[in-house]
């Protein structure tokens, strides 16, 4: 498909530990079209960030990656060595990391770090790179951009540092940007500004965007399509309209039920999903969510594949789509009347 930018089929990432192999990512398949916003959502420890890092070739030292198919804009990434990945990374594929203070080098100025990215991938002069850096700092909403080039990361607020990271990711005009929890630890108003900024920049530069987050409220405002991850697996994927309008997996239903709603200010408490994400060392059998699922049954111990409710909406559960949809409506009704 000409419009397909990223095509991943059955991606697995295993990390060797003293306690045994940790199966961080298990048979994850996803496709991102050019200009599309694809959101990966789930709790901490579900494998979202390691999925993104594996796409960038930035895995932990003891991690092993394998995939049946891993294609970026026609290039088979499984055949690229480290030098090939370096040509893609930061150039055609860029990434915004969770914590900008640890991603920016404290001993170099903002200007040097921005220009170094561009000059590593393009034959441009320092003056041209600085011009591009100043242009992008202004584009991401940083005033006095030329003066900021001479500042160090500690001289900027968290929101400004994150804007610098966005500018850095844009230095080489990438085709795909991966944003890993880009609004973590920021003020709510700054979060909203950054989300609008990412959406506007994506449309202006015609990039594909993979947004990783645990916040479904953020996802509802920006996503075209969504993959819900739990314990290393994708448990549901589909368009934003399908996921929010007709969630079929009990985990997705639980996440949506936990979103605060201004329509029901008298609700005394928000629902929660009991328990925690299970450890992934040694792997899990059957449905990974069964210990926390209100509808679990003995047959959930069997392996469960993603099944298609519609061509673009799949979920990993033994419950028929009609039953899952009925449970979702019931849960929404209970939330309304709580």
C-alpha positions, 0 to 999 in steps of 0.5 A, a space after each residue: 500500500 503506497 500510503 503505508 509508512 510503517 508496517 510491523 508484523 509480529 514484533 517480539 522483544 525479549 530481555 534476558 534477566 537473572 530471573 529468566 527471559 522477560 517477554 516485554 513485547 509479544 507478537 505486536 502488529 501495527 500499521 501507520 499510514 502517512 499523515 496518521 496519528 496512531 496512539 498506543 495506550 495502556 498502563 505502565 509496564 504494558 510494553 508501550 515504550 519498549 515497542 517504540 524503542 525497538 522501532 528506533 533500534 534503541 533497545 536495552 543491551 540484553 534485549 533481542 528483537 525479532 519480527 516477521 515483518 518490519 518495513 518503514 516506507 518500503 525499507 526492510 528494517 530487519 536487514 539494516 545494521 547499526 549504520 543503516 539504523 543511524 541513517 534512519 534514526 533522527 533523520 526520517 524517524 525521530 523520537 520525543 522521549 518522556 523526560 526532556 531534562 534527561 534527554 537534553 545534555 546539560 553541558 551543551 547549549 540548546 543551539 549546539 544540540 539542535 544543530 548537531 542533529 541536523 549536521 549529523 544527517 545533512 551536509 549543511 553549514 553551521 549557519 544554515 543549521 542554526 537558522 533552521 533551529 531558530 526557525 523551529 524554536 519559533 515554530 514550536 512557540 518559543 519566543 526570542 528563539 535566537 537568544 534561546 540557542 545560547 541557553 542551557 537546558 537548566 535555564 528553561 522550564 519543563 514545558 520549554 524543554 519539551 518544546 525544544 525536544 519537539 523542535 529537535 525531532 523536526 530538525 531533519 523533517 522526519 516522515 515519522 515522529 514517535 512521541 513517548 509520553 510527551 506530556 508527562 509531569 507537565 501542568 495540565 494547561 501546558 499538556 493541552 498546548 503541547 498536544 495542539 502543537 503536535 497536531 498542528 505540526 503533524 498536519 503542517 509537515 505531513 508526518 506520521 505520528 505514533 503517540 504513546 500514553 497512558 492517558 485516554 483523555 489525551 488519546 480522545 483528542 488527537 488519535 486517528 487509530 488506537 492500539 490498546 496494550 496490556 502485558 506485552 500484547 495488543 488487546 484491541 485496536 481500531 479507529 478512535 471512533 470504534 474504540 471509544 464508541 464500541 470498546 470490546 475488550 474488558 481492559 479497554 472498557 475498564 480504561 474508558 470507565 476510569 476517565 473523569 467525566 464533567 457530565 457527572 460531577 456528583 459521582 463520589 468516586 471513579 471506577 478502577 481496575 483492581 490488581 496490577 499488570 502481571 510480571 512478564 518474566 517467563 511469559 504468560 499463558 492464556 489471556 493476560 488480563 484474566 486475573 483482573 477481568 470481571 468476566 473471566 472463565 476457565 476457557 480464558 486459560 487458552 491462547 487467544 488471538 486477535 479477532 476482527 469484529 470489523 475489518 478495522 476493529 480487532 480485539 483479543 477476547 473469547 467473548 462474542 462482540 455482542 456480549 462485549 458491547 453489552 457489557 460496555 453499555 452496562 458499565 457506562 450506565 453504572 458510571 452515569 448513575 454512580 
